[in-house]
């Protein structure tokens, strides 16, 4: 599942509209729609806002490998992310 598909999946699973999700994340509905459509990739720092709006942990938005790489970057260590 791609990042845009994950966003859409969690939004639908929680019964949240695009307008509701975008308002909770502090962005326009158009921005949210562009993220879900894959036309634009949100900045990484928006991941927390997106996850909070969807009611899921940030890790739910990423594959295990991507999350591992991001975590390693944040803690300043190279992790084995196989």
C-alpha positions as CSV (number, residue, x, y, z in Angstrom):
1,X,0.0,0.0,0.0
2,X,1.4,3.4,-0.9
3,X,1.5,6.4,1.4
4,X,-1.5,8.1,-0.3
5,X,-3.4,4.8,-0.1
6,X,-2.6,4.5,3.6
7,X,-3.9,8.0,4.3
8,X,-7.1,7.2,2.4
9,X,-7.5,3.8,4.0
10,X,-7.2,5.2,7.6
11,X,-9.5,8.1,6.8
12,X,-12.2,5.8,5.4
13,X,-11.8,3.3,8.2
14,X,-12.4,6.0,10.8
15,X,-15.3,7.5,8.9
16,X,-13.6,10.9,8.5
17,X,-14.3,13.2,5.5
18,X,-11.6,15.1,3.7
19,X,-12.9,18.3,5.1
20,X,-12.8,16.9,8.7
21,X,-9.3,15.5,8.2
22,X,-7.9,18.6,6.6
23,X,-9.3,20.8,9.4
24,X,-7.9,18.6,12.1
25,X,-4.5,18.6,10.4
26,X,-4.6,22.4,9.8
27,X,-4.4,22.3,6.0
28,X,-6.9,23.0,3.2
29,X,-9.1,20.3,1.8
30,X,-7.4,20.8,-1.5
31,X,-4.0,20.0,0.1
32,X,-5.4,16.9,1.7
33,X,-6.9,15.7,-1.5
34,X,-3.6,16.2,-3.3
35,X,-1.9,14.0,-0.7
36,X,-4.5,11.3,-1.0
37,X,-4.3,11.4,-4.8
38,X,-0.5,11.2,-4.8
39,X,-0.2,14.5,-6.7
40,X,1.8,16.0,-3.9
41,X,3.8,14.4,-1.0
42,X,3.4,16.1,2.3
43,X,6.5,17.4,4.1
44,X,7.8,14.8,6.6
45,X,7.1,17.1,9.5
46,X,3.3,16.9,8.6
47,X,3.2,13.2,9.5
48,X,2.3,13.9,13.1
49,X,-0.6,16.2,12.0
50,X,-1.8,13.6,9.5
51,X,-1.7,10.8,12.0
52,X,-3.4,12.8,14.7
53,X,-6.2,13.8,12.3
54,X,-6.7,10.1,11.3
55,X,-6.5,8.9,14.9
56,X,-3.6,6.5,14.2
57,X,0.1,6.3,15.3
58,X,2.6,7.9,12.9
59,X,4.0,4.4,12.3
60,X,0.7,3.4,10.6
61,X,1.4,5.8,7.8
62,X,4.7,4.1,6.8
63,X,6.0,0.7,5.8
64,X,8.2,-0.9,8.4
65,X,11.3,-0.3,6.3
66,X,10.6,3.5,5.9
67,X,9.7,3.8,9.5
68,X,12.9,2.1,10.5
69,X,15.0,4.4,8.4
70,X,13.3,7.5,9.7
71,X,13.7,6.3,13.3
72,X,17.4,5.7,12.7
73,X,17.8,9.2,11.3
74,X,16.0,10.7,14.3
75,X,18.2,8.9,16.8
76,X,21.4,9.4,14.8
77,X,22.2,5.7,14.3
78,X,22.3,3.5,11.2
79,X,19.9,0.7,11.8
80,X,19.6,-2.6,10.0
81,X,16.2,-2.0,8.3
82,X,15.8,-5.2,6.4
